[in-house]
């Protein structure tokens, strides 16, 4: 009986129309992941379609009118489920709709297709379980959380943590230069050996990131812009200190 029910559910889901809005790195990669399994349309923010889409995937960056814009798309396409893949301030998804779900993207830019398949895909919100099935049914590991705020904050803190470590490496290089010492000897080798030692002790939980030094300030469209989405002393320090490199 359960097996029959699952077949009926999967058949229904396969017949539903998905619309991905935002044809950047995230949107194109998500399209490539979903297209072999579902009926999926990809359009940019400035594009136009006239159909009704049951499932709406939001893949454009957060801007001041993000909430109003997304609400407009939900109304336009009469969508019954919206999945926000964008990085957004805490509380954004809930303000858009009670049935909206947040599901952050993790991985290496610009080719995120493989990353979407490899990383566990998180879903947060009242419909998290429902949204996650579209991915678990195509063999992507998923985890569902009751609150969309959980995944929203988790994503921002993830990139904040990485930015913090990038700045630490830059500061180590600056101090090494002051003393005329080699960055690799002071930072890279000791941290690699530190990680080996604690791994042998069964304490993998305390291993540290070992980053390469890259000159200049932190660029790109993730780390520093994401710091703008969270009002906290650590994000303020990252933004201010980044200007010094």
Residue pairs with C-beta under 8 A, 6 or more apart in sequence:
9 133
10 137
13 38
13 133
13 134
13 137
14 37
14 38
14 39
15 39
16 38
16 39
16 54
16 55
17 39
17 41
17 51
17 52
17 53
17 54
17 55
18 34
18 38
18 39
18 40
18 41
18 53
18 54
18 55
18 56
18 57
18 134
19 40
19 41
19 43
19 49
19 51
19 53
19 55
19 56
19 57
19 77
19 79
20 27
20 30
20 31
20 34
20 40
20 41
20 42
20 43
20 57
20 59
21 27
21 43
21 44
21 45
21 47
21 56
21 57
21 58
21 59
21 60
21 73
22 44
22 45
22 58
22 59
22 60
22 61
22 86
23 42
23 43
23 44
23 47
23 59
24 59
24 60
24 61
25 109
25 110
25 111
25 112
26 59
26 85
26 86
26 105
26 112
27 42
27 44
27 57
27 59
27 60
28 42
29 105
29 111
29 112
29 113
29 115
29 116
30 57
30 59
30 85
30 105
30 112
30 116
31 40
31 42
32 113
33 113
33 116
33 117
33 138
33 140
34 40
34 134
34 138
36 138
37 137
37 138
38 134
41 49
41 51
41 53
43 49
45 60
45 69
49 77
51 77
52 77
52 78
53 77
53 78
53 79
54 79
54 80
54 81
55 79
55 80
55 81
55 82
55 83
55 134
56 73
56 74
56 77
56 79
56 81
56 82
56 83
57 82
57 83
57 85
58 70
58 73
58 82
58 83
58 84
58 85
58 86
59 85
59 86
60 66
60 86
61 86
61 87
61 221
61 225
62 86
62 87
62 88
62 89
62 92
62 229
63 69
66 86
66 88
66 92
67 92
67 95
67 96
70 82
70 84
70 96
71 96
71 97
73 79
73 82
74 82
74 96
74 97
80 99
81 99
81 101
81 127
81 130
81 131
82 96
82 97
82 99
82 100
82 101
83 100
83 101
83 102
83 103
83 123
83 131
84 92
84 93
84 96
84 100
84 101
84 102
84 103
84 148
85 103
85 104
85 105
87 104
87 155
87 156
87 159
87 222
87 226
87 229
88 102
88 152
88 229
89 152
89 156
89 229
89 230
90 149
90 152
90 153
90 156
90 230
91 149
91 152
92 102
92 152
93 100
93 101
93 102
93 124
93 125
93 148
93 149
93 152
94 100
94 125
94 148
94 149
98 126
99 125
99 126
99 127
100 125
100 127
100 148
101 123
101 124
101 125
101 126
101 127
101 128
101 130
101 131
101 148
102 123
102 124
102 125
102 148
102 151
102 152
103 121
103 122
103 123
103 124
103 131
103 132
103 151
104 122
104 151
104 152
104 154
104 155
104 158
105 112
105 115
105 116
106 115
106 119
106 155
106 158
107 114
107 115
107 116
107 118
107 119
108 115
109 220
109 222
116 140
117 140
120 141
120 142
120 143
121 132
121 135
121 140
121 141
121 142
121 143
122 142
122 143
122 144
122 145
122 151
122 154
123 129
123 131
123 132
123 142
123 143
123 144
123 145
123 151
124 144
124 145
124 146
124 147
124 148
124 149
124 150
124 151
124 152
125 131
125 145
125 146
125 147
125 148
126 146
128 144
128 145
128 146
128 148
129 144
131 144
132 142
132 143
132 144
135 142
136 142
145 151
153 230
155 226
156 226
156 229
156 230
157 230
159 222
159 223
159 226
159 227
160 223
160 226
160 227
160 230
160 234
160 235
160 238
162 209
162 223
163 218
163 223
163 224
163 226
163 227
163 238
163 242
164 234
164 238
165 209
165 211
166 211
166 214
166 218
166 223
167 218
167 238
167 241
167 242
167 245
169 187
169 211
169 212
169 213
169 214
170 213
170 214
170 245
171 241
172 183
172 186
172 187
172 213
173 183
173 187
173 213
176 182
176 183
176 186
176 187
183 213
187 210
187 213
188 210
191 208
191 210
192 210
194 207
194 208
195 207
195 208
195 210
198 204
198 206
198 207
199 207
215 245
216 245
217 242
217 243
217 244
217 245
218 224
218 238
218 242
218 245
223 238
224 238
224 239
224 242
227 235
227 238
227 239
228 235
228 239
